[in-house]
Amino acid sequence: MASYSTSDFKGGLKIMQDGEPCSILENEMVKPGKGQAFNRVKIRKLISGKVVEKTFKSGESVEAADVQEIDLAYLYSDGEFWHFMNNETFEQIALAEEMIDSPQFLMDGSEIFVFINTETELPIGAELPEKIVLKITYCEPGLRGDTATRALKAATVETGATVMVPLFVEDGELIRVNTKDGSYVERVKEEK
């Protein structure tokens, strides 16, 4: 089985931890003044959905997860399951909400990455791309000239989710959102 060293760690890498496939969310290399360097890693368990923090000694190896990643398009939700389709084979897959990372940002046709256990060939989880572009459907008007503070206001995006945005952002604008924590990243100019 393949393995990864701590020097290979990066966001999105799939590893085995506690007998469960996991996805690395964040990796921080720490070099203390005294003692051995280590990696502080935040991982999401793909089956249970739990997010945990682990530390690994520098140079330590971990087993690679036996997971296949496929790109699917979001179709609809029937209240119980979320339905996705492979645009090449037209095969459809239904997933429970707890298997999907950040389902509040899904809209028709959204791209999503579904993880399939290669042994059982069953889906074990799904993630949206790290950053997506959404249109603001409603937000309160900001105060003109109030850019000195880092004040935020609530904005509703086209999926119905609420994102905290700076005061200068207005109705109808496109914004980039980080799907991992639901935070505002930047405004996006409309393509013509």
C-alpha positions in Angstrom: 0.0 0.0 0.0 1.2 3.5 -0.8 2.2 5.9 2.0 2.8 9.6 2.4 5.5 11.3 4.5 4.7 14.4 6.5 6.6 16.5 3.9 3.9 15.4 1.3 1.0 16.7 3.5 -1.2 19.3 1.8 -4.9 20.3 1.8 -7.1 17.7 0.0 -4.7 14.7 0.5 -6.5 11.5 1.4 -4.9 9.4 4.2 -5.9 6.5 6.5 -6.3 7.4 10.2 -7.7 5.2 12.9 -8.9 2.7 10.2 -10.9 5.4 8.4 -10.2 7.3 5.2 -9.6 11.0 5.9 -9.0 14.2 4.0 -6.4 16.8 5.1 -8.0 20.2 5.6 -5.1 22.1 7.0 -1.4 21.4 7.6 1.0 23.5 9.7 4.7 22.7 10.0 5.9 23.6 13.5 9.5 24.0 14.4 9.8 24.5 18.2 12.9 26.1 19.6 13.7 22.9 21.4 12.9 19.4 20.2 11.8 17.8 17.0 9.7 19.5 14.3 6.2 18.3 13.9 3.1 18.8 11.7 -0.2 20.0 13.2 -2.9 18.6 10.9 -6.6 19.2 10.8 -8.4 16.2 9.1 -12.0 15.3 8.2 -13.0 11.7 8.5 -14.8 10.9 5.3 -17.2 8.3 6.7 -18.2 9.9 10.0 -17.6 13.5 8.9 -15.8 14.4 12.2 -13.1 17.0 12.1 -10.1 16.3 14.3 -6.6 17.7 14.9 -3.6 15.4 14.9 0.1 15.9 15.3 2.7 13.9 13.4 6.5 13.9 14.0 8.5 15.3 11.1 9.4 12.5 8.7 6.6 10.2 9.9 4.7 8.1 7.3 1.0 7.5 7.0 -0.9 5.1 4.8 -2.6 6.5 1.7 -6.4 6.1 1.6 -7.7 3.7 -0.9 -10.2 6.2 -2.3 -11.2 7.2 -5.8 -12.4 10.7 -6.4 -15.0 11.4 -9.2 -16.5 14.7 -10.4 -20.3 14.8 -10.4 -22.9 17.5 -11.0 -25.6 18.2 -8.4 -29.2 17.6 -9.7 -31.7 18.0 -6.8 -32.6 17.1 -3.2 -35.8 15.1 -2.4 -35.6 16.0 1.3 -33.9 12.8 2.3 -31.2 12.3 -0.3 -29.1 14.6 -2.5 -28.9 13.4 -6.1 -25.8 13.7 -8.3 -25.0 12.7 -11.9 -21.8 11.7 -13.7 -21.8 13.9 -16.8 -19.8 11.3 -18.8 -21.7 8.1 -18.0 -25.0 9.7 -16.9 -25.0 7.4 -13.9 -26.8 8.9 -10.8 -25.8 8.6 -7.2 -27.8 9.5 -4.1 -26.1 10.6 -0.9 -27.4 11.4 2.6 -26.9 15.0 3.7 -24.4 14.0 6.5 -22.1 12.6 3.8 -21.8 16.0 2.0 -19.4 18.7 3.2 -21.2 22.2 3.1 -24.5 21.2 1.3 -25.9 24.7 1.9 -23.7 25.9 -1.0 -25.1 23.4 -3.6 -27.1 24.6 -6.5 -28.3 23.0 -9.8 -25.3 21.9 -11.8 -22.7 22.5 -9.1 -19.6 20.5 -9.4 -18.9 18.2 -6.4 -16.2 15.6 -5.7 -17.5 12.3 -4.5 -15.2 9.8 -2.8 -15.7 6.1 -3.6 -14.1 3.3 -1.5 -12.3 1.3 -4.2 -12.8 -2.0 -2.3 -16.6 -1.8 -1.8 -17.2 0.7 -4.7 -19.6 2.6 -2.4 -19.6 6.4 -1.9 -18.2 7.4 1.5 -18.4 11.2 1.3 -18.4 14.3 -0.9 -16.8 17.7 -1.0 -17.4 20.9 -2.9 -14.5 22.7 -4.5 -12.7 24.8 -1.8 -13.8 28.1 -3.3 -17.0 28.8 -5.4 -18.6 31.9 -6.9 -22.1 32.8 -5.8 -24.5 35.7 -6.4 -25.8 37.8 -3.5 -29.6 37.8 -3.6 -30.2 40.0 -0.5 -28.1 42.2 1.8 -28.6 45.4 3.7 -27.1 48.5 2.1 -23.7 49.4 3.6 -22.7 52.8 4.9 -20.8 54.9 2.4 -17.2 55.5 3.4 -17.2 52.9 6.2 -14.2 51.0 5.1 -11.8 51.7 8.0 -13.3 49.0 10.2 -13.5 45.4 9.4 -17.3 45.3 10.1 -19.3 42.6 8.5 -23.0 42.2 7.5 -25.1 39.2 6.7 -25.8 38.5 3.0 -28.0 35.8 1.5 -26.6 34.1 -1.6 -28.5 32.3 -4.4 -28.4 29.0 -2.6 -30.2 30.4 0.4 -27.1 30.3 2.7 -26.0 33.3 4.7 -22.4 34.6 4.4 -20.9 37.4 6.4 -19.5 40.0 4.0 -17.8 43.4 4.3 -20.0 46.5 4.3 -19.1 47.6 0.8 -20.6 44.5 -0.9 -24.0 45.1 -2.4 -27.1 43.2 -3.7 -26.6 41.4 -7.0 -22.8 41.2 -6.8 -20.8 38.0 -7.3 -18.6 36.9 -4.4 -16.1 34.0 -3.9 -16.9 31.9 -0.8 -14.7 29.4 1.0 -16.9 26.3 1.3 -14.8 24.8 4.1 -15.7 27.5 6.7 -18.5 29.5 4.8 -16.4 32.7 4.8 -16.3 35.5 2.3 -13.0 35.6 0.2 -13.4 38.4 -2.4 -15.7 40.1 -4.9 -15.7 38.7 -8.4 -16.2 40.8 -11.5 -18.9 39.6 -13.8 -17.6 38.0 -17.1 -19.2 39.4 -20.2 
